[in-house]
Amino acid sequence: MKFSIVIFCALVFLLLTGVIPVGGGLHATAVYYSPVMILLLLLLSILSVRCCLKRRSIGFYLIHLGVVVILTGAFIGYVAGTKGVFQLSLMPQRPAGQLLTQKGGTVSFGFDVAAEDFQVKFYPPLYQLFRKLSPEEAVPGQMPYKPAGEFSTDGQGVCTVEGFGPVSNLWNEARQEWTQRKMLPDGSILNLAGQTPSYFGVTLLIDGKKLPVSINHPAQYKGWRFYLMSYDQMRQSYVQLSARRDPGRDAVIAGIWIVIIGTFVLCFRRQAGRLRYVSQASSLPLENGEEVTS
C-alpha cells in the first residue's frame, strides 16, 4: 500500500512538472514520454492487477481493470502510433500523401489528401487610436501622433472611441471587409489593429469523399485523424494540419467506460450495503424483549 502511494505521488509530481511552461514547447513531451514516466505507469498497472487479486468486489475489479486497459492503450499508441504535421495548398490545389513526423522523418498516408472550400469568420476587430499631437507636443522629424488606446467594435461597424463618441461606417458591406484606416475630424487616426478568428474550417478530399474539418472538430479516415491547426493569414493560400494514427485509442476509450461503470457499481453496492445496515439496526431488540421498529 505504501509503495503504491509513493508511485502515485511520483506520477502526480511528473504530471505537474510537465505543465510548467518552458520555452520551446518540448518540455511536456520530454516529461510525458520519458523512460521514468513509462516505468512508473508500468508499475502502477502491475500494482493495480495485484490489488485486484486481494478484493472480491466487482466494482473494484472493474475500476482497476479499466485503469490497466487505459494504460495499455496509451502504451500501444506510444509504441505504434504516428503523428506529425503537413500543409495543403489551396491556391493552387495540390494534394499531399505524407506528413512530417516530430522526429524529422516522413510517413505516407497510403492515400492522397487535398483541401477545398476554406472558410474563416472573425470576431469584431479592435481599432487602435493614434491621437494627433498639438504643435506644442509635436517633435520635429517625428510623426505627429501618439497611441491613445484600443477600442472594440460591434457587429454593425460602430466603434465607440473615448473623446470622439461612436465612429460608424467601419464595415464595408459591398466589399465585405473592415476599413483599414479612418481619419477622425481632428486629424487623429483609427487604425485596424487586427482580427481574431472565431471559426475557420476546410473540406478535405480523400478518395472521392468530402470530409469537413475545423478547429476542435477533426476528420477521421482509415485510422487517421486530421486536425486543423492554422492557415495562411495573409493570402489564405494554404492550411496546416496535424495527423495522428493511434492504434491504442479504442482501448483507452474502452478503459474509460470500464472505469465509469466500475465506479457506478461500487457506489451502488456501498449505498445498498448502507441501507441494509440501517434496516437491520432499526429492528435491534432491547433488554426488555421489545424491538425498535422504524
Secondary structure, DSSP 8 states (H G I E B T S, - for coil): -HHHHHHHHHHHHHHHHHTS--TTS-HHHHHHTSHHHHHHHHHHHHHHHHHHTT---HHHHHHHHHHHHHHHHHHHHHHH-EEEEEEEEETTEE-EEEEEETTS-EEEEEEEEEEEEEEEEE---EEEEEEE--TTT--TTS-SEEEEEEEEB-TTS-EEETTTEEE---EETTTTEE-SEEE-TTS-EEEEEE--EEEEEEEEEETTEEEEEETTB-EEETTEEEEEEEE-TTT--EEEEEEEE-TTHHHHHHHHHHHHHHHHHHHHHHHHHHHHHHHHHTT-B-TTS-B---
